[in-house]
Amino acid sequence: MNLVVFIYASLILFSMSVLPLFMKQLSQAFSDMQVLFIISLLLTLVSLTFLLIRGEFSGVIEVTLSRKYFAFLILVVAFLMFLDTWPYIKALQAGADVSILLSYVRAGGTLFTALLGVYILGEKLTPHQWVGILLCVCGIVLILLFKHPEKL
């Protein structure tokens, strides 16, 4: 992994660690659709700002409108992001502990992402990488079992 990828991965790790804490607070103060709207609006504003600063906004509109495939792909991604966020908000509103919920999702997500990457995208993983993925999943499951066995 080169330094640039490491920095981006670290930013993702930071946001994935801090964001749930804010989501828990928002989910207690607003309805599920209000939280989705707030998050979507803020994401749109931040993205739009970056696009405008970088001078890339018109290119996005041109590509999206000129190729129906991209418009469809954007709708699919938006729907998948909805499916990623809405159940999470509902689980938080139902009283889920952030640490339990995210540990479960990350363990499953790690394994499913690897499987989908191999079977859908044709990515190749070495035996060492598979062992690493399985060790991560097993480690998270062990943490969950010993942290709150009654909640599994």
C-alpha positions in Angstrom: 0.0 0.0 0.0 1.5 3.3 -1.0 1.4 6.4 1.2 -1.5 8.1 -0.6 -3.7 5.0 -0.3 -2.7 4.7 3.4 -3.7 8.3 4.0 -7.1 7.9 2.3 -7.6 4.6 4.1 -6.8 6.3 7.4 -9.4 9.0 6.7 -12.0 6.4 5.9 -11.1 4.6 9.2 -11.4 7.9 11.1 -14.8 8.8 9.5 -16.1 5.2 10.0 -15.2 5.4 13.7 -16.5 8.9 14.5 -19.6 9.1 12.2 -21.6 6.4 14.1 -21.3 8.5 17.3 -23.0 11.4 15.6 -25.5 9.2 13.8 -26.6 7.8 17.2 -27.2 11.3 18.5 -29.1 12.4 15.3 -31.2 9.2 15.4 -32.4 10.0 18.9 -33.4 13.6 17.9 -34.9 13.1 14.5 -37.0 10.5 12.6 -35.2 8.0 10.3 -36.1 10.0 7.1 -35.1 13.3 8.7 -31.6 11.8 9.5 -31.3 10.5 6.0 -32.3 13.9 4.6 -29.8 15.8 6.8 -27.0 13.4 5.9 -27.8 13.5 2.2 -28.1 17.3 2.1 -24.8 17.8 3.9 -23.0 15.2 1.7 -24.5 16.9 -1.4 -23.4 20.4 -0.2 -19.8 19.2 0.6 -19.5 17.3 -2.7 -20.9 20.2 -4.6 -18.4 22.6 -3.0 -15.5 20.3 -3.9 -16.8 20.0 -7.5 -17.1 23.7 -7.8 -13.7 24.4 -6.3 -12.0 21.9 -8.6 -14.0 23.1 -11.6 -15.5 19.6 -12.3 -19.2 20.3 -11.8 -20.1 20.8 -15.5 -18.3 17.6 -16.4 -20.4 15.6 -14.0 -23.6 17.0 -15.5 -22.5 16.4 -19.1 -21.5 12.8 -18.5 -24.6 12.0 -16.5 -27.0 13.4 -19.0 -25.2 12.2 -22.1 -25.0 8.6 -21.1 -28.1 6.9 -19.7 -26.0 4.1 -18.3 -24.3 6.6 -15.9 -27.6 8.1 -14.8 -28.9 4.5 -14.1 -25.6 3.7 -12.3 -25.9 6.8 -10.1 -29.5 5.9 -9.2 -28.4 2.3 -8.3 -25.5 3.7 -6.1 -27.9 6.2 -4.4 -30.4 3.4 -3.7 -27.6 1.2 -2.3 -26.4 4.1 -0.1 -30.0 4.4 1.2 -30.0 0.7 2.0 -26.7 1.1 3.7 -27.9 4.0 5.9 -31.6 3.6 6.6 -31.4 0.2 8.4 -28.5 1.5 10.4 -30.5 4.5 11.6 -33.5 2.2 12.4 -31.3 -0.1 14.4 -29.9 2.8 16.4 -33.4 4.1 17.0 -34.4 0.6 18.2 -31.7 0.8 20.9 -28.7 -0.9 19.3 -25.3 -0.2 20.8 -23.1 1.4 18.3 -20.1 -0.8 19.1 -22.1 -4.0 18.7 -23.9 -3.0 15.6 -20.8 -1.7 13.8 -18.7 -4.7 14.8 -21.3 -7.1 13.4 -21.6 -5.0 10.2 -17.8 -4.7 9.7 -17.1 -8.4 10.2 -19.8 -9.3 7.7 -18.9 -6.5 5.4 -15.2 -7.5 5.3 -16.0 -11.0 4.3 -18.8 -10.1 1.8 -16.8 -7.4 0.2 -14.0 -9.8 -0.4 -16.3 -12.4 -1.8 -18.1 -9.9 -4.1 -14.8 -8.4 -5.2 -13.6 -11.8 -6.3 -16.8 -13.1 -7.9 -18.2 -9.9 -9.4 -15.2 -7.8 -10.1 -12.8 -10.6 -10.8 -10.3 -9.4 -8.3 -7.6 -11.9 -7.2 -6.8 -12.5 -3.6 -3.7 -14.4 -2.4 -4.0 -17.1 0.2 -2.3 -14.8 2.7 -5.0 -12.1 2.0 -7.8 -14.7 2.6 -6.2 -15.7 5.8 -5.9 -12.0 6.9 -9.6 -11.4 6.1 -10.7 -14.5 8.0 -8.5 -13.5 11.0 -10.1 -10.0 11.0 -13.6 -11.5 10.9 -12.7 -14.1 13.6 -11.1 -11.3 15.7 -14.2 -9.2 15.6 -16.5 -12.1 16.4 -14.3 -13.0 19.4 -14.5 -9.4 20.6 -18.2 -9.4 20.3 -18.6 -12.7 22.1 -16.6 -11.6 25.1 -17.8 -8.0 25.2 -21.6 -8.7 25.2 -22.4 -12.4 24.8 -26.0 -11.7 25.9 -26.6 -9.4 22.9 -25.6 -11.8 20.2 
